[in-house]
Amino acid sequence: MMIKIADIMKKAKKSQDPAADSDRTKPTSRPAVKPPVSERRTALKEELSSRKRQTSPERPKTPSTPQVTPEKQQDAATDERPAASFIFAKSYKDEAGPRQLTNAPETVSRALRESETNQEEIASQIYQRGLELAKEVVKNAQNDQFIKVKPVIGWLNEIIREFNFGHEHLISLTFRTGEEAETSNYIYQSMVNVAILSIRVEVGRKKLNKSKLVEMGLVGFFHDIGIVKVLDIALKKELLTAKDRNEIKEHPRHSVEILRKVDNLTNTVIKGVYQSHERLDGSGYPAGLNDHGDISDLARSVAVVDVFEALTHDRPSRKAIPPQEALKYILELGANKKLDQTVLRALIDQVGLYPIGSWIKLSNNETGKVIAINAGQPLRPKLKILFDEQGEKLDSDELEVLDLGKNPLLGILKTLSDEDKIKLKII
């Protein structure tokens, strides 16, 4: 028994000895399992890519330089890019030497003039299309024919787009008077002007979305459509009698009768048209509503613009007054609680006391045309100087933009009258 126990312990000791494992027969290894084909392809691509990076010398990074031929150099010297490319392009140098995108002041000046001319042409086309729409609408309203509102909405969307792009040339067209104005029937011009100015005021206030801006434009465009029913009185050149004025005060009711037959017009628009001659103190017409009544926001805005537009344009029985005097007058109406003062302030901020397109004479006797309004500084617009102190027209390369907001020593002497413009051969 003792021997058997010793043999067992001896065998146990050998099993713990690592050397003893070498004497054992090793088990055969399992055959390797190949990975899927997709994995093998991915691994092969990674290996090839790694080898390529290791064998390829690293090249220094240099900017690519296009080959410049003499012909291309000549093209670059006479490059006539659109205005936007001059405005936003950056100057740079290449191996062919410095390239001057602002090559010469006259190049940039020419591009900017071309851009401005293009914007003026677009604005003129939009304005003219508005007059054509107004004539068609008035004619159909007079003859109790169907009025198409879809083309008007499309036109209003064009106006909104122009203002959203920061193009202000439409504003200057709304102040055309005398020989420049549509004289056959002031209603056409009034419809277009009030629509444009109403939209501009509300775009500046940034309180309405696009669909509401379109509604504002529709109220402005149709605000006096009922006048076609009393057009013979409205076009009188002599002073109106009390009876005449009372008949004209009924035209908002005629407007509603006309617009209720028009498809795709909301009640909001019809209500705004009907109330556009009401006053906050109850002195308006046709219902004599007041600030505590139900005067819509659209009607409040159009009421201010309508008074301003009417004062700054000729009517059969009276002449227009300058925008500065018109704004002074309607500010008094605001102070007397007749017109909405928040809309009045917006009108001054967006249109200014010297609206875009106004011709003004400065305290140094130079003459210029207003091209932009300085928000918060209605008396200090930006203008382009076009005539020197002797009244001589400046060459195009001598024109400069003067910001009166940054030139406190210069002031405005006056706004040019039609007679002044004729002397300078502006009209």
C-alpha positions as a Python dict, from the first residue, in 0.01 Angstrom:
ca = {
    (1, 'M'): (0, 0, 0),
    (2, 'M'): (283, 246, 83),
    (3, 'I'): (446, 182, -254),
    (4, 'K'): (132, 261, -440),
    (5, 'I'): (91, 589, -251),
    (6, 'A'): (451, 685, -336),
    (7, 'D'): (398, 609, -702),
    (8, 'I'): (88, 827, -708),
    (9, 'M'): (269, 1123, -550),
    (10, 'K'): (559, 1080, -793),
    (11, 'K'): (323, 1096, -1089),
    (12, 'A'): (152, 1405, -947),
    (13, 'K'): (488, 1581, -914),
    (14, 'K'): (572, 1507, -1277),
    (15, 'S'): (238, 1653, -1392),
    (16, 'Q'): (324, 1986, -1225),
    (17, 'D'): (669, 2000, -1394),
    (18, 'P'): (662, 2218, -1716),
    (19, 'A'): (931, 2003, -1871),
    (20, 'A'): (704, 1712, -1851),
    (21, 'D'): (463, 1878, -2096),
    (22, 'S'): (721, 1858, -2372),
    (23, 'D'): (706, 1487, -2355),
    (24, 'R'): (335, 1484, -2410),
    (25, 'T'): (175, 1460, -2745),
    (26, 'K'): (47, 1807, -2850),
    (27, 'P'): (-310, 1823, -2977),
    (28, 'T'): (-346, 1912, -3342),
    (29, 'S'): (-460, 2279, -3401),
    (30, 'R'): (-802, 2354, -3553),
    (31, 'P'): (-797, 2467, -3917),
    (32, 'A'): (-820, 2852, -3955),
    (33, 'V'): (-1158, 2984, -4059),
    (34, 'K'): (-1137, 3232, -4348),
    (35, 'P'): (-1308, 3572, -4293),
    (36, 'P'): (-1590, 3673, -4531),
    (37, 'V'): (-1493, 3794, -4880),
    (38, 'S'): (-1606, 4154, -4806),
    (39, 'E'): (-1380, 4169, -4500),
    (40, 'R'): (-1083, 4029, -4697),
    (41, 'R'): (-1134, 4293, -4970),
    (42, 'T'): (-1150, 4572, -4712),
    (43, 'A'): (-836, 4449, -4540),
    (44, 'L'): (-654, 4423, -4876),
    (45, 'K'): (-750, 4780, -4969),
    (46, 'E'): (-630, 4911, -4634),
    (47, 'E'): (-299, 4725, -4672),
    (48, 'L'): (-243, 4859, -5026),
    (49, 'S'): (-330, 5211, -4913),
    (50, 'S'): (-87, 5182, -4619),
    (51, 'R'): (193, 5065, -4848),
    (52, 'K'): (128, 5349, -5091),
    (53, 'R'): (153, 5608, -4813),
    (54, 'Q'): (480, 5453, -4691),
    (55, 'T'): (643, 5439, -5037),
    (56, 'S'): (521, 5779, -5171),
    (57, 'P'): (730, 6081, -5062),
    (58, 'E'): (528, 6358, -4902),
    (59, 'R'): (502, 6660, -5130),
    (60, 'P'): (498, 7012, -4994),
    (61, 'K'): (158, 7176, -5024),
    (62, 'T'): (165, 7461, -5271),
    (63, 'P'): (-128, 7653, -5412),
    (64, 'S'): (-220, 7548, -5760),
    (65, 'T'): (-114, 7808, -6010),
    (66, 'P'): (-298, 7821, -6339),
    (67, 'Q'): (-85, 7868, -6646),
    (68, 'V'): (-111, 8230, -6748),
    (69, 'T'): (-68, 8306, -7114),
    (70, 'P'): (-30, 8655, -7262),
    (71, 'E'): (-382, 8621, -7402),
    (72, 'K'): (-521, 8544, -7055),
    (73, 'Q'): (-331, 8836, -6908),
    (74, 'Q'): (-491, 9061, -7166),
    (75, 'D'): (-836, 8915, -7083),
    (76, 'A'): (-775, 8976, -6713),
    (77, 'A'): (-687, 9339, -6777),
    (78, 'T'): (-1016, 9396, -6953),
    (79, 'D'): (-1226, 9167, -6734),
    (80, 'E'): (-1587, 9286, -6721),
    (81, 'R'): (-1747, 9078, -6448),
    (82, 'P'): (-2095, 9133, -6308),
    (83, 'A'): (-2114, 9390, -6032),
    (84, 'A'): (-2158, 9125, -5761),
    (85, 'S'): (-1821, 8966, -5841),
    (86, 'F'): (-1644, 9298, -5797),
    (87, 'I'): (-1819, 9368, -5472),
    (88, 'F'): (-1752, 9033, -5307),
    (89, 'A'): (-1425, 8923, -5472),
    (90, 'K'): (-1098, 8934, -5277),
    (91, 'S'): (-768, 9059, -5415),
    (92, 'Y'): (-498, 8796, -5449),
    (93, 'K'): (-156, 8741, -5609),
    (94, 'D'): (-33, 8460, -5829),
    (95, 'E'): (289, 8381, -6008),
    (96, 'A'): (188, 8597, -6300),
    (97, 'G'): (200, 8898, -6070),
    (98, 'P'): (-66, 9085, -5871),
    (99, 'R'): (-417, 9058, -6010),
    (100, 'Q'): (-615, 9369, -5934),
    (101, 'L'): (-985, 9293, -5924),
    (102, 'T'): (-1019, 9649, -5808),
    (103, 'N'): (-779, 9722, -6092),
    (104, 'A'): (-879, 10084, -6115),
    (105, 'P'): (-1141, 10289, -5938),
    (106, 'E'): (-1316, 10344, -6268),
    (107, 'T'): (-1355, 9967, -6316),
    (108, 'V'): (-1538, 9923, -5988),
    (109, 'S'): (-1727, 10246, -6045),
    (110, 'R'): (-1840, 10124, -6387),
    (111, 'A'): (-1953, 9790, -6244),
    (112, 'L'): (-2148, 9958, -5964),
    (113, 'R'): (-2309, 10200, -6210),
    (114, 'E'): (-2412, 9909, -6433),
    (115, 'S'): (-2557, 9726, -6132),
    (116, 'E'): (-2745, 10035, -6019),
    (117, 'T'): (-2874, 10094, -6372),
    (118, 'N'): (-2995, 9736, -6388),
    (119, 'Q'): (-3178, 9773, -6056),
    (120, 'E'): (-3339, 10095, -6176),
    (121, 'E'): (-3458, 9923, -6495),
    (122, 'I'): (-3609, 9635, -6296),
    (123, 'A'): (-3784, 9879, -6062),
    (124, 'S'): (-3916, 10078, -6358),
    (125, 'Q'): (-4055, 9760, -6518),
    (126, 'I'): (-4225, 9656, -6194),
    (127, 'Y'): (-4375, 10002, -6150),
    (128, 'Q'): (-4498, 10015, -6509),
    (129, 'R'): (-4654, 9670, -6473),
    (130, 'G'): (-4837, 9797, -6165),
    (131, 'L'): (-4982, 10087, -6363),
    (132, 'E'): (-5101, 9850, -6634),
    (133, 'L'): (-5269, 9627, -6374),
    (134, 'A'): (-5433, 9931, -6213),
    (135, 'K'): (-5574, 10046, -6548),
    (136, 'E'): (-5714, 9701, -6619),
    (137, 'V'): (-5870, 9670, -6272),
    (138, 'V'): (-6028, 10016, -6289),
    (139, 'K'): (-6169, 9946, -6635),
    (140, 'N'): (-6320, 9614, -6523),
    (141, 'A'): (-6460, 9771, -6207),
    (142, 'Q'): (-6627, 10048, -6406),
    (143, 'N'): (-6787, 9795, -6641),
    (144, 'D'): (-6880, 9545, -6366),
    (145, 'Q'): (-6652, 9288, -6524),
    (146, 'F'): (-6450, 9014, -6355),
    (147, 'I'): (-6135, 9138, -6176),
    (148, 'K'): (-5836, 8904, -6178),
    (149, 'V'): (-5651, 8921, -5849),
    (150, 'K'): (-5385, 8658, -5922),
    (151, 'P'): (-5171, 8890, -6143),
    (152, 'V'): (-5188, 9155, -5870),
    (153, 'I'): (-5062, 8907, -5610),
    (154, 'G'): (-4775, 8809, -5841),
    (155, 'W'): (-4685, 9177, -5882),
    (156, 'L'): (-4692, 9232, -5505),
    (157, 'N'): (-4456, 8937, -5456),
    (158, 'E'): (-4210, 9106, -5694),
    (159, 'I'): (-4222, 9421, -5480),
    (160, 'I'): (-4163, 9223, -5160),
    (161, 'R'): (-3867, 9045, -5319),
    (162, 'E'): (-3707, 9373, -5427),
    (163, 'F'): (-3732, 9519, -5076),
    (164, 'N'): (-3603, 9198, -4917),
    (165, 'F'): (-3298, 9224, -5144),
    (166, 'G'): (-3243, 9579, -5021),
    (167, 'H'): (-3331, 9741, -5354),
    (168, 'E'): (-3497, 10076, -5287),
    (169, 'H'): (-3541, 10222, -5637),
    (170, 'L'): (-3916, 10156, -5630),
    (171, 'I'): (-3945, 10421, -5358),
    (172, 'S'): (-3814, 10694, -5586),
    (173, 'L'): (-4073, 10603, -5851),
    (174, 'T'): (-4356, 10660, -5604),
    (175, 'F'): (-4259, 11029, -5585),
    (176, 'R'): (-4280, 11109, -5953),
    (177, 'T'): (-4473, 11428, -6011),
    (178, 'G'): (-4542, 11670, -6293),
    (179, 'E'): (-4444, 11546, -6638),
    (180, 'E'): (-4302, 11222, -6497),
    (181, 'A'): (-4632, 11118, -6338),
    (182, 'E'): (-4928, 10929, -6479),
    (183, 'T'): (-5160, 11222, -6549),
    (184, 'S'): (-5449, 11057, -6736),
    (185, 'N'): (-5602, 10937, -6409),
    (186, 'Y'): (-5442, 10988, -6069),
    (187, 'I'): (-5622, 10677, -5939),
    (188, 'Y'): (-5380, 10447, -6125),
    (189, 'Q'): (-5074, 10606, -5972),
    (190, 'S'): (-5231, 10622, -5627),
    (191, 'M'): (-5316, 10249, -5632),
    (192, 'V'): (-4957, 10158, -5722),
    (193, 'N'): (-4790, 10406, -5488),
    (194, 'V'): (-4993, 10318, -5179),
    (195, 'A'): (-4935, 9946, -5237),
    (196, 'I'): (-4556, 9994, -5269),
    (197, 'L'): (-4520, 10233, -4975),
    (198, 'S'): (-4745, 10023, -4748),
    (199, 'I'): (-4532, 9716, -4812),
    (200, 'R'): (-4210, 9913, -4759),
    (201, 'V'): (-4326, 10043, -4421),
    (202, 'E'): (-4424, 9695, -4303),
    (203, 'V'): (-4105, 9532, -4436),
    (204, 'G'): (-3915, 9781, -4222),
    (205, 'R'): (-4127, 9710, -3915),
    (206, 'K'): (-4062, 9334, -3958),
    (207, 'K'): (-4390, 9237, -3795),
    (208, 'L'): (-4563, 9064, -4087),
    (209, 'N'): (-4486, 8742, -4269),
    (210, 'K'): (-4498, 8722, -4647),
    (211, 'S'): (-4867, 8631, -4671),
    (212, 'K'): (-4958, 8925, -4447),
    (213, 'L'): (-4736, 9155, -4654),
    (214, 'V'): (-4932, 9047, -4961),
    (215, 'E'): (-5257, 9128, -4780),
    (216, 'M'): (-5116, 9469, -4689),
    (217, 'G'): (-5030, 9528, -5053),
    (218, 'L'): (-5379, 9424, -5163),
    (219, 'V'): (-5540, 9669, -4919),
    (220, 'G'): (-5311, 9943, -5049),
    (221, 'F'): (-5380, 9858, -5412),
    (222, 'F'): (-5760, 9837, -5376),
    (223, 'H'): (-5802, 10105, -5107),
    (224, 'D'): (-5973, 10351, -5345),
    (225, 'I'): (-6122, 10113, -5603),
    (226, 'G'): (-6475, 10229, -5511),
    (227, 'I'): (-6387, 10578, -5637),
    (228, 'V'): (-6456, 10454, -5991),
    (229, 'K'): (-6828, 10481, -5911),
    (230, 'V'): (-6791, 10856, -5846),
    (231, 'L'): (-6497, 10921, -6079),
    (232, 'D'): (-6656, 11220, -6248),
    (233, 'I'): (-6658, 11399, -5912),
    (234, 'A'): (-6308, 11283, -5811),
    (235, 'L'): (-6159, 11419, -6135),
    (236, 'K'): (-6314, 11766, -6104),
    (237, 'K'): (-6057, 12043, -6137),
    (238, 'E'): (-6258, 12293, -5936),
    (239, 'L'): (-6296, 12282, -5560),
    (240, 'L'): (-6540, 12016, -5443),
    (241, 'T'): (-6869, 12116, -5289),
    (242, 'A'): (-6999, 11972, -4964),
    (243, 'K'): (-7231, 11749, -5167),
    (244, 'D'): (-6937, 11626, -5375),
    (245, 'R'): (-6737, 11542, -5065),
    (246, 'N'): (-7027, 11351, -4912),
    (247, 'E'): (-7065, 11142, -5228),
    (248, 'I'): (-6692, 11066, -5230),
    (249, 'K'): (-6711, 10955, -4867),
    (250, 'E'): (-6939, 10674, -4982),
    (251, 'H'): (-6670, 10520, -5202),
    (252, 'P'): (-6551, 10267, -4935),
    (253, 'R'): (-6898, 10110, -4953),
    (254, 'H'): (-6863, 10091, -5332),
    (255, 'S'): (-6523, 9927, -5280),
    (256, 'V'): (-6679, 9649, -5073),
    (257, 'E'): (-6949, 9589, -5337),
    (258, 'I'): (-6680, 9554, -5603),
    (259, 'L'): (-6439, 9339, -5401),
    (260, 'R'): (-6702, 9091, -5280),
    (261, 'K'): (-6727, 8974, -5642),
    (262, 'V'): (-6351, 8910, -5663),
    (263, 'D'): (-6232, 8553, -5605),
    (264, 'N'): (-5944, 8475, -5367),
    (265, 'L'): (-5983, 8794, -5161),
    (266, 'T'): (-6002, 8735, -4786),
    (267, 'N'): (-6242, 8916, -4555),
    (268, 'T'): (-5931, 9062, -4387),
    (269, 'V'): (-5842, 9245, -4709),
    (270, 'I'): (-6199, 9364, -4774),
    (271, 'K'): (-6227, 9489, -4415),
    (272, 'G'): (-5893, 9672, -4444),
    (273, 'V'): (-6008, 9845, -4764),
    (274, 'Y'): (-6340, 9944, -4610),
    (275, 'Q'): (-6173, 10096, -4300),
    (276, 'S'): (-5874, 10264, -4466),
    (277, 'H'): (-6036, 10609, -4438),
    (278, 'E'): (-6133, 10578, -4071),
    (279, 'R'): (-5952, 10788, -3807),
    (280, 'L'): (-5862, 10695, -3453),
    (281, 'D'): (-6055, 10991, -3310),
    (282, 'G'): (-6375, 10889, -3490),
    (283, 'S'): (-6360, 11167, -3751),
    (284, 'G'): (-6311, 10934, -4048),
    (285, 'Y'): (-6557, 10766, -4281),
    (286, 'P'): (-6772, 10578, -4371),
    (287, 'A'): (-6860, 10436, -4025),
    (288, 'G'): (-6691, 10691, -3795),
    (289, 'L'): (-6497, 10420, -3605),
    (290, 'N'): (-6245, 10523, -3340),
    (291, 'D'): (-5943, 10381, -3161),
    (292, 'H'): (-6172, 10180, -2935),
    (293, 'G'): (-6358, 10042, -3234),
    (294, 'D'): (-6258, 9761, -3465),
    (295, 'I'): (-6011, 9936, -3697),
    (296, 'S'): (-5779, 9667, -3833),
    (297, 'D'): (-5400, 9695, -3832),
    (298, 'L'): (-5395, 9683, -4213),
    (299, 'A'): (-5636, 9978, -4227),
    (300, 'R'): (-5428, 10177, -3975),
    (301, 'S'): (-5113, 10139, -4185),
    (302, 'V'): (-5276, 10213, -4520),
    (303, 'A'): (-5452, 10519, -4372),
    (304, 'V'): (-5116, 10680, -4291),
    (305, 'V'): (-4960, 10595, -4627),
    (306, 'D'): (-5271, 10707, -4818),
    (307, 'V'): (-5265, 11056, -4661),
    (308, 'F'): (-4891, 11090, -4723),
    (309, 'E'): (-4922, 10976, -5086),
    (310, 'A'): (-5217, 11205, -5154),
    (311, 'L'): (-5039, 11512, -5014),
    (312, 'T'): (-4718, 11451, -5213),
    (313, 'H'): (-4892, 11414, -5551),
    (314, 'D'): (-5100, 11641, -5768),
    (315, 'R'): (-5474, 11609, -5760),
    (316, 'P'): (-5713, 11765, -6012),
    (317, 'S'): (-5803, 12048, -5772),
    (318, 'R'): (-5463, 12111, -5607),
    (319, 'K'): (-5085, 12077, -5637),
    (320, 'A'): (-4857, 11842, -5447),
    (321, 'I'): (-4653, 11955, -5147),
    (322, 'P'): (-4294, 11843, -5065),
    (323, 'P'): (-4255, 11526, -4855),
    (324, 'Q'): (-4112, 11728, -4564),
    (325, 'E'): (-4428, 11938, -4541),
    (326, 'A'): (-4649, 11634, -4587),
    (327, 'L'): (-4478, 11450, -4302),
    (328, 'K'): (-4505, 11756, -4081),
    (329, 'Y'): (-4878, 11768, -4151),
    (330, 'I'): (-4945, 11402, -4078),
    (331, 'L'): (-4730, 11420, -3763),
    (332, 'E'): (-4980, 11678, -3642),
    (333, 'L'): (-5260, 11435, -3729),
    (334, 'G'): (-5080, 11173, -3522),
    (335, 'A'): (-5042, 11411, -3230),
    (336, 'N'): (-5416, 11480, -3252),
    (337, 'K'): (-5490, 11107, -3227),
    (338, 'K'): (-5618, 11079, -3581),
    (339, 'L'): (-5347, 10850, -3721),
    (340, 'D'): (-5145, 10567, -3566),
    (341, 'Q'): (-4819, 10716, -3435),
    (342, 'T'): (-4625, 10388, -3452),
    (343, 'V'): (-4698, 10366, -3824),
    (344, 'L'): (-4602, 10733, -3862),
    (345, 'R'): (-4262, 10670, -3703),
    (346, 'A'): (-4211, 10368, -3928),
    (347, 'L'): (-4297, 10578, -4234),
    (348, 'I'): (-4038, 10838, -4138),
    (349, 'D'): (-3773, 10572, -4070),
    (350, 'Q'): (-3836, 10383, -4394),
    (351, 'V'): (-3913, 10669, -4633),
    (352, 'G'): (-3747, 10962, -4460),
    (353, 'L'): (-3809, 11333, -4477),
    (354, 'Y'): (-3604, 11327, -4798),
    (355, 'P'): (-3721, 11008, -4973),
    (356, 'I'): (-3501, 10811, -5208),
    (357, 'G'): (-3493, 10982, -5545),
    (358, 'S'): (-3535, 11332, -5400),
    (359, 'W'): (-3316, 11605, -5550),
    (360, 'I'): (-3168, 11836, -5290),
    (361, 'K'): (-2936, 12134, -5281),
    (362, 'L'): (-2672, 12143, -5009),
    (363, 'S'): (-2541, 12432, -4803),
    (364, 'N'): (-2223, 12432, -5018),
    (365, 'N'): (-2446, 12477, -5328),
    (366, 'E'): (-2376, 12128, -5462),
    (367, 'T'): (-2676, 11931, -5587),
    (368, 'G'): (-2735, 11563, -5534),
    (369, 'K'): (-2989, 11284, -5549),
    (370, 'V'): (-3087, 11088, -5236),
    (371, 'I'): (-2991, 10721, -5272),
    (372, 'A'): (-3041, 10589, -4917),
    (373, 'I'): (-3202, 10676, -4586),
    (374, 'N'): (-3012, 10680, -4259),
    (375, 'A'): (-3238, 10506, -4007),
    (376, 'G'): (-3287, 10730, -3705),
    (377, 'Q'): (-3155, 11033, -3898),
    (378, 'P'): (-3440, 11138, -4127),
    (379, 'L'): (-3276, 11477, -4193),
    (380, 'R'): (-2936, 11329, -4289),
    (381, 'P'): (-2972, 11097, -4592),
    (382, 'K'): (-2703, 10959, -4822),
    (383, 'L'): (-2687, 11117, -5164),
    (384, 'K'): (-2494, 11109, -5486),
    (385, 'I'): (-2344, 11446, -5583),
    (386, 'L'): (-2429, 11511, -5950),
    (387, 'F'): (-2381, 11887, -5990),
    (388, 'D'): (-2104, 12108, -5851),
    (389, 'E'): (-2152, 12440, -5673),
    (390, 'Q'): (-2166, 12621, -6009),
    (391, 'G'): (-2449, 12398, -6131),
    (392, 'E'): (-2220, 12214, -6374),
    (393, 'K'): (-2291, 11846, -6425),
    (394, 'L'): (-2011, 11625, -6296),
    (395, 'D'): (-1853, 11355, -6510),
    (396, 'S'): (-1935, 10998, -6419),
    (397, 'D'): (-1583, 10932, -6284),
    (398, 'E'): (-1610, 11236, -6057),
    (399, 'L'): (-1931, 11129, -5883),
    (400, 'E'): (-1915, 11070, -5510),
    (401, 'V'): (-2155, 10938, -5249),
    (402, 'L'): (-2195, 11174, -4957),
    (403, 'D'): (-2332, 11055, -4623),
    (404, 'L'): (-2475, 11356, -4443),
    (405, 'G'): (-2494, 11147, -4128),
    (406, 'K'): (-2113, 11160, -4120),
    (407, 'N'): (-2078, 11521, -4238),
    (408, 'P'): (-2241, 11738, -3971),
    (409, 'L'): (-2102, 12062, -4117),
    (410, 'L'): (-2307, 12024, -4435),
    (411, 'G'): (-2680, 12092, -4441),
    (412, 'I'): (-2971, 12079, -4683),
    (413, 'L'): (-3085, 12409, -4828),
    (414, 'K'): (-3393, 12288, -5011),
    (415, 'T'): (-3560, 12021, -5217),
    (416, 'L'): (-3549, 12102, -5588),
    (417, 'S'): (-3875, 12212, -5746),
    (418, 'D'): (-3978, 12112, -6097),
    (419, 'E'): (-3853, 12451, -6215),
    (420, 'D'): (-3512, 12385, -6059),
    (421, 'K'): (-3498, 12045, -6226),
    (422, 'I'): (-3582, 12197, -6564),
    (423, 'K'): (-3296, 12448, -6528),
    (424, 'L'): (-3055, 12163, -6455),
    (425, 'K'): (-3209, 11962, -6741),
    (426, 'I'): (-3299, 11680, -6504),
    (427, 'I'): (-3650, 11662, -6648),
}
